[in-house]
Amino acid sequence: GSAGSQSMRRFSCVDLSTRQLNIQNLVSYEKHDRANAVMFITKRGIKICVSANQKWVQNAMKIMEEKRATK
């Protein structure tokens, strides 16, 4: 992989954000199964971890998958 993907693997979700993020600002995500968390990466490169079982998180991941499939 690229250097960018290697640094992401070392980053783990410790603190989970409770606020809902704007889906328009998100470019990708990474699942963290051990923490039951999802790390979203914003357009600015900021990594934000949220609980994976929130409804908006599931929706955001679905939207990103659909965008990825259409590219």
TORRO-378075 format. One record per residue: residue number from 1; residue in one letter; x, y, z of N, C-alpha, C in turn. Coordinates in steps of 0.05 Angstrom, whole numbers, padded with zeros to 5 digits, always signed. Layout:
   pos   code      nxx      nyy      nzz     caxx     cayy     cazz      cxx      cyy      czz
   NUM      a        X        Y        Z        X        Y        Z        X        Y        Z
...
***
This chain:
   pos   code      nxx      nyy      nzz     caxx     cayy     cazz      cxx      cyy      czz
     1      g   +00016   -00024   +00000   +00000   +00000   +00000   +00017   +00025   +00000
     2      s   +00004   +00047   -00001   +00018   +00073   -00001   +00025   +00081   +00027
     3      a   +00041   +00101   +00030   +00049   +00111   +00057   +00025   +00121   +00072
     4      g   +00006   +00132   +00058   -00018   +00143   +00071   -00035   +00121   +00084
     5      s   -00037   +00098   +00071   -00053   +00076   +00083   -00039   +00063   +00106
     6      q   -00012   +00063   +00106   +00003   +00051   +00128   -00001   +00066   +00154
     7      s   +00000   +00093   +00152   -00003   +00109   +00176   -00031   +00106   +00188
     8      m   -00051   +00101   +00172   -00078   +00098   +00182   -00081   +00073   +00199
     9      r   -00067   +00052   +00192   -00070   +00027   +00207   -00060   +00030   +00236
    10      r   -00041   +00048   +00240   -00030   +00052   +00267   -00049   +00068   +00284
    11      f   -00066   +00084   +00272   -00085   +00101   +00286   -00109   +00084   +00295
    12      s   -00114   +00083   +00321   -00137   +00068   +00330   -00156   +00086   +00345
    13      c   -00181   +00077   +00346   -00202   +00093   +00358   -00200   +00090   +00389
    14      v   -00194   +00112   +00402   -00193   +00111   +00431   -00217   +00128   +00442
    15      d   -00219   +00152   +00432   -00242   +00169   +00439   -00263   +00169   +00417
    16      l   -00288   +00165   +00425   -00309   +00165   +00405   -00324   +00192   +00406
    17      s   -00327   +00204   +00383   -00343   +00229   +00382   -00372   +00222   +00384
    18      t   -00387   +00240   +00397   -00416   +00235   +00400   -00432   +00252   +00381
    19      r   -00419   +00271   +00368   -00434   +00289   +00350   -00436   +00277   +00322
    20      q   -00458   +00284   +00309   -00462   +00274   +00281   -00446   +00292   +00262
    21      l   -00433   +00279   +00244   -00416   +00293   +00224   -00431   +00299   +00199
    22      n   -00422   +00319   +00185   -00434   +00325   +00159   -00423   +00306   +00138
    23      i   -00441   +00290   +00127   -00433   +00269   +00108   -00418   +00281   +00084
    24      q   -00425   +00306   +00076   -00413   +00319   +00053   -00383   +00323   +00058
    25      n   -00374   +00325   +00083   -00346   +00330   +00089   -00329   +00305   +00092
    26      l   -00342   +00282   +00090   -00328   +00256   +00094   -00319   +00245   +00067
    27      v   -00294   +00235   +00066   -00284   +00223   +00041   -00281   +00193   +00043
    28      s   -00275   +00182   +00067   -00273   +00153   +00070   -00277   +00145   +00099
    29      y   -00277   +00119   +00103   -00280   +00109   +00130   -00264   +00083   +00133
    30      e   -00260   +00076   +00158   -00246   +00051   +00164   -00260   +00039   +00189
    31      k   -00267   +00013   +00187   -00280   +00000   +00209   -00260   -00010   +00230
    32      h   -00266   -00007   +00255   -00249   -00017   +00277   -00267   -00036   +00293
    33      d   -00265   -00061   +00286   -00283   -00081   +00298   -00279   -00085   +00328
    34      r   -00254   -00084   +00337   -00249   -00088   +00365   -00263   -00067   +00383
    35      a   -00264   -00043   +00373   -00276   -00021   +00388   -00305   -00016   +00380
    36      n   -00315   -00032   +00361   -00342   -00027   +00350   -00345   +00002   +00342
    37      a   -00324   +00011   +00327   -00323   +00039   +00320   -00317   +00042   +00290
    38      v   -00323   +00065   +00280   -00317   +00072   +00252   -00301   +00098   +00253
    39      m   -00279   +00098   +00238   -00263   +00123   +00236   -00269   +00135   +00209
    40      f   -00280   +00159   +00210   -00285   +00174   +00185   -00262   +00193   +00180
    41      i   -00255   +00196   +00155   -00234   +00215   +00147   -00247   +00237   +00131
    42      t   -00242   +00262   +00140   -00255   +00285   +00127   -00238   +00294   +00103
    43      k   -00249   +00313   +00088   -00235   +00324   +00065   -00209   +00337   +00074
    44      r   -00208   +00347   +00099   -00184   +00360   +00109   -00164   +00340   +00120
    45      g   -00171   +00314   +00120   -00153   +00293   +00130   -00156   +00289   +00160
    46      i   -00176   +00300   +00172   -00181   +00296   +00201   -00194   +00269   +00205
    47      k   -00185   +00254   +00225   -00196   +00227   +00230   -00213   +00229   +00255
    48      i   -00238   +00221   +00252   -00257   +00223   +00274   -00270   +00196   +00279
    49      c   -00269   +00186   +00303   -00281   +00160   +00309   -00308   +00164   +00321
    50      v   -00326   +00146   +00313   -00354   +00147   +00323   -00363   +00118   +00328
    51      s   -00383   +00115   +00344   -00394   +00089   +00350   -00407   +00078   +00324
    52      a   -00401   +00053   +00318   -00411   +00041   +00293   -00440   +00035   +00293
    53      n   -00453   +00034   +00317   -00481   +00026   +00317   -00501   +00049   +00317
    54      q   -00491   +00073   +00311   -00509   +00096   +00308   -00521   +00095   +00280
    55      k   -00547   +00102   +00278   -00560   +00100   +00252   -00548   +00118   +00231
    56      w   -00540   +00142   +00238   -00528   +00161   +00218   -00501   +00150   +00208
    57      v   -00487   +00136   +00225   -00461   +00125   +00217   -00465   +00103   +00196
    58      q   -00485   +00086   +00200   -00491   +00065   +00180   -00499   +00078   +00154
    59      n   -00515   +00099   +00156   -00524   +00113   +00132   -00501   +00126   +00117
    60      a   -00483   +00138   +00132   -00460   +00151   +00119   -00442   +00131   +00105
    61      m   -00438   +00108   +00117   -00421   +00087   +00105   -00435   +00077   +00079
    62      k   -00461   +00074   +00080   -00476   +00065   +00056   -00473   +00085   +00033
    63      i   -00476   +00111   +00040   -00474   +00132   +00019   -00446   +00132   +00007
    64      m   -00425   +00128   +00024   -00398   +00128   +00014   -00393   +00103   -00004
    65      e   -00404   +00081   +00003   -00402   +00056   -00013   -00415   +00061   -00040
    66      e   -00438   +00074   -00040   -00452   +00079   -00065   -00436   +00098   -00083
    67      k   -00424   +00118   -00071   -00407   +00137   -00086   -00383   +00123   -00098
    68      r   -00371   +00105   -00082   -00347   +00090   -00091   -00354   +00072   -00114
    69      a   -00378   +00060   -00113   -00387   +00042   -00134   -00392   +00056   -00161
    70      t   -00400   +00081   -00160   -00407   +00095   -00184   -00382   +00108   -00198
    71      k   -00360   +00109   -00184   -00336   +00121   -00196   -00323   +00103   -00217
***
